[in-house]
Amino acid sequence: MTRFLYKIPKLGNVFRERDQLRTEKENLLNALKNVDRLHPSKPANFSSLAQKYNQKISGVEKYLKNKKNIFDVGVGPVGSSWWSKIDKNASITGIDWFFFVKNLPPHITVTKFDASNLNTINSSHPWFNKFDLVVARHILEHVSDPESTIAGISKLCQKNAIVYTGFPDYRNFTDIFYHLVHPEGGGHIQLLTDKIVKKMFLKHGFKLLECNIWPEDWTWLQNQFDYRGRGLTYTTQAEIDYICKTFRKELTLKKGYYYGYEMVFQKI
């Protein structure tokens, strides 16, 4: 089967325009009701957390073999990097609310669908109990109700299906810095930790297989941050490169700095 190569388009201000569609303040206030914000009187010991889990993510590629029906939550503007690595007889059903990949091969379909509404599907829906792998990377921090999205993911899954997810720890440096450079929220509207996400998945019929530290490499800031579109006229790409180089040198995993978590669950 012929695989297609996806070229990254010129995104321009698309991320900023997408962010404006979100009701950031309302969603953030709802998230604040569910968790305690980091407070100086009870800081998280990130160095200990970094030692608790494996310090290198497995990657979704580990779980692609022998998976026939795969669901991709949030395909993005150019599709997911792992699409070309699935089995020859596998198919992918993807959803996104903002982006639609052009010239898709026949084994991949993408539907305009809000991940926040996955819990609305019922037993008559063609997606119900269909999939043996669901990939939801960089999704839970963006949706208005992550538990509802997880409940919907449960409806998609066959028994023993695998769910692969990854998300930022809202208490660590990356997500705090992310909101600093995205004053409107940047789409990160939820406050998530490993314990919060694990609790929601267990509640909806899953068991945890893996939880690994997701190190931060700062490529999103270096390659995707639209500083021109955001009006930073006194900033240059060279200065962004310098910031990222400094962050990589100083904000190390050994010191307890990382992006978040990779978590893998199985439907029981």
Phi, psi and omega in degrees: 000133181286133176258146181259142174268137183255123178267136181288121180282167173283109189281335179056232183262018188299325181291320179294319179294322178296316181300325183292342179283344182273142172273077191301310187296318181296315181293322179294322178295322177295321178295322181296335179290337188264339182222160175272132175292150177304131184230141182306334183284344179216069182288151175279138178268090185289332177297320177292320178298320180297330178278337183292323184248166171301142186260021176215129182289150178284322185088147181294337182303331179300333188252007184280332185298134178067014175266127187259320182239111187243136179247126182248112182271108180085080187282339180078181187287338184234011184083170183272145185296336185272356183305320184285357186252005180283165177297154185299326183263013180271158177230154181236129170250120182241155174228152172199152180261338187243329189240146180218113181291135180268158175057050180286142172292161187296339182274003179235128174235142178233130183243142174287109184203136179275123180301335178295342184256011181300331182289353180277347181288150180233186187295343178273353182282139182297342179273349188294124178054034186261333198254143177259355174210129175238128179249123181224068179272138178054044181240312189298329179285348184259338187274157183289332181216092184298325180293322177296321177296318178295321176298322177292321177300322178300323179291332179287335194274137163288168173297137181072007177297152180259137172240123179251124181222156176211144187199160179278149169276116188296343184272343185273172192301318187302309185291326176295315178294322180303316180288334176294319181269355173235078186303333180275358177116330179064018181089344179275097188246002179243155181246099190243148172226172178301317183292320181297313183291319178301316181300319181292319180293317179299323180298331185251030166090030179239161167238150182276128176260319183215145167219118183234149175292135176259102181296155179261127177250355175066018177292330179297320180287320184286324188249340188239343183290119185273073185292329177292313179297336180267009171082019179274077187288341181259015178246141178242163177296326178299322179289323174298316178301318180296316178301313182295320178298319179292316179300317181296326181283319189263323184266072188270160177297325179300327179275356177098015179260126176201168183288304184179230188223147164257125180232139179235127182238158175233136179286132181246000000 
